[in-house]
Amino acid sequence: MARRQTRKKAEGWKAKRWFDVVTPEIFGNTSIGTTPADDSLKLVGRVMDTTLGELTNDMGKQNVKMHFKIDEVSGESAHTRFTGHELTRDYLRSLVKRRTSLVESNIVVTTKDGYKIHLKPMSFTIKRAGSSQIKAIREIMNGILRQRGKELNYEPFIHEVVLGKLASDIYKQAKIIYPLRRVEIGKTKILAEP
């Protein structure tokens, strides 16, 4: 009778260690959770999501999902870089109403220090707008984002986008064209670093 070979089982969970995932300095080096790995090199490239509400302890900002990618591990800490943000689907659904207009745009902005960022600004009108008004609102949104990109470096630009300052600047200028209910930057993605 053939003798059965016994294989040594991988240690599985016992072989893994837990690493503390830390946001970049732009978001205050805050811990956003832990993640397991048997080798620290396997952590690099892993994407971690959290909400802006959890980062700022402001439960009113739970509708903003933040994306971070681990790019360096030192000791028991996994350091990340910001790769983008987006609004949650249920929040976006709550903003869209009947007999109103949604003005969207997709734009790539280059910051003063050379970062390329893809942005998706959105304006929600009170009543249905005409095509010329929609076009004018879209031009205002794109113009403000391009201008602020030329004026600001990466970190202050991202702060203005995520915390809503750019959205409120767009709102103030675009509401002259047509009454707006809300303006949001629906999504960002870092395309290139200098």
N, C-alpha and C positions, 0 to 999 in steps of 0.2 A: 504494500500500500504506500502511495506517495505521501511524503510527509508535508504537512501544510506549513508554508512559511508564514511567520508572524511578522507583520509590519509594525513598525513603531508609529503610533498615532501622533499627529502634530499636537502640540500642547494647546492649541486653540486659544481660548480666552486667557488662560493662565500665562501664556507667553506675551500677552499684550500689556502695554503700559498706557496710562491715561495722560494726555497732554492738555494743558490749559491753552485755549485759543484766545489770542489778544488782538484787539483792533489796532489799526495804525495810529500814529500820534495825532493825526488830524481829528480822530474821534476819541482822544484822551486815553489811549492804551487800556481800554476797558476790557475786562474778561467777558466773552460772549458764550462761554460754555467749555465743555471738555470733549475730547475725541480720542478713541483708542487706536493704537497701532503697535505692531510688534517691532517695527523699525521706523525710526524718525524720518528717514528718507522717503518713506511711503506717504507721509503727510503732505509733502510739497505738491501743490496743484489741487489739493482738496478744497472745495468751495463750501463755505459756511454761510448760512442765512440767519438774520435776526431782524427785528423790527426797530424802527427809530424810537418807538416808545420805550423799548427795553433799554436802549442805549442812553436815553435822556431822562428816564424815569417819569415820562409824561405819557399817560395812557391815552391822551388825545391823538397821539401820533402812531397808534398801532396799525394804521393803514399803509404805512410806508415800509416796504421790505428792502433791507440792505443786503448786498452781496459782497462777501469778502473771500479772497483766495489766499490760502497759506503759501507763503513764499520763502520762509526761513524758520528753522527750528533751532532753539538754543536751550539746552537743559530740558526742563519740563514745560517750556513755553513754546507755542507755535505762533509766530508773528505773521500777520496778514497784510494784504493791501486791498484797498477799496476797488471793486471792479464795476459797481453800478448800483442803481436802485430802481424800484418800480412800485407803483401803487397796486394794492390788492384788487383782485377782480370784483369782489363784492362791493368794495368802495366805489369803483368806477361805475358799476351797474347802478348804484344808488344815485349817481350824479346825472345820468342820462334820463331825460324826461321827454314825454311826448310833446309835440308842437314846439320844440326848441331846436337850436342848432348846436352841433358839436364842431368846433373849428380845431383841426389837428394839423400838425406839421412835423416833419422829420428834418433835422438839421444837424450838421457836423460843425462844431465850434472848435477853433484852436485857441488855447489860452495863451497868455503873454509869455509863459515859460515853455511853450511847445507841446503841451498835452492835447491830443485830439479826443474830443468827447462827443458821442452821439446823443442828442437830446430829442425828446418827444413832448413838446408843449401842447396843452389842450385848453381851449376856452369853451365855456358852456354859457350860452345866451339865455335870457329870460323868455324871449319869444323867437319864433323862426326868423332868421336873418336872410337878407337877399344875398345873391352871389357876389356883388361888388363889396358889400359890407364884410362878408366872410374873407374875401381876398385882402381887404384893408387890415382886418384883425390879424390875419396870418403874416402879413408884411411887418406889422408892429412887433409881433412875437419874435419873428426871426431877427429883425433889426436890433431889438433890445438884447437878445442872447448873443449875437455876434459882437455887439459893442462892448458888453460886459466881459466877454471872452478876451477881447483885445486889451482891456484895462486891467484885468485881474490875473494873478497867478493861479495855479491849480487849486491849492487849498482853500483860499477865500472864495473862489468860484464855486467849488463843490459845496461849501457851507451855505452860500446863498441859494443854490439850487435845492438842496435837501431840506433846509429849514424854512423855505418858502418865501424868501425875500425877493427873488427874481419873479416869482409868480405874482406877488403883490405889485411889483413895478409894472409888469405887463398889464395887470388889471387896471391900474390907475390911468394908463395911457389909452388902452383899448376901449374902456367903457365910454369914452367920448364918441367913438364911432357908433357903438350900439350897446344897449344895456346888457351887462354880463352878470351872471349869477355866481360864477366861480372860474378861477384860472388855476391850473395845476401843471407841474412838470411831471408827466406821467411815467417817464422812463429815462434813465441815463445809462450809458455804457462807455467805459474807457476803452477807446480803440487803439491808441498808441501813446507811448511815453517818450519823452525826448531822449 
